[in-house]
Amino acid sequence: MKGQSKLNRASQWLALAATVAVGAGLALAFTSPPDALQGNFVRILYLHVPAAWLAFLAFGVTALGSVLWLVTRKPRWDRLAHSSAEIGVVFTAVTLLTGMIWGRPVWGVFWSWGDARMASTALMFFIYVGYLGLRRAIPDPDVRAKRSAVLGAIAVVQIPLVYFSVYLWRGLHQLPSIRPDGPTMDASMLTAFLVNLVAFNLLYVALLSARYRLAFVEQTQPGPVAGTAVTKPRLEGAVDG
């Protein structure tokens, strides 16, 4: 009980730190200078790119948890993979949505299947939605863990495919602004970007911690399915009005 209290307190502090960091990042995003070509539309970058990074991170953790489950068969790795995949799907959706909002004023279109980065990111999104659907479709926990672990371990190949797509195929997306030979961003813009990147990492850890604890409760303390407490009304003796 004491250990659980400490864990809850640590989670609360983690959530608070993530909230403060995200707030600081957004403040910097709104006060950083506009881009010379894109103007104020560049501010979407401070949400779009960190969200894409979190999708990569989350699905990477899903792959790690899947491999560790296949090796050890310990339920905690299955819970980790599942929890991280849910977060990854959410942030992939954020990536796609903000990319469409950003693309309309900058490229003139919301979406283009001819752009390799867009198409590969959408494919990654649908495959991990399928991963979550697979988990929901299999009632047996061992079979569910095994099949989802295999898919989670294989699906990670999409991460390098999405990242390197801008190098492999020409499209609407430009090359990354932060490269091995140095960043191509203004110093104040780079600072705002890095703060938001750190903030989103803290947000991921906070969300993962909360979702993992929920998954633990779901697996170890199964309760009635929502709605089973609702019973059919008894009509005996009812008076027809």
Summary of the structure (lengths in Angstrom):
residues: 241
radius of gyration: 21.8
end to end distance: 54.5
largest distance: 82.3
contacts: 690
relative contact order: 0.16
helix: 74%
strand: 2%
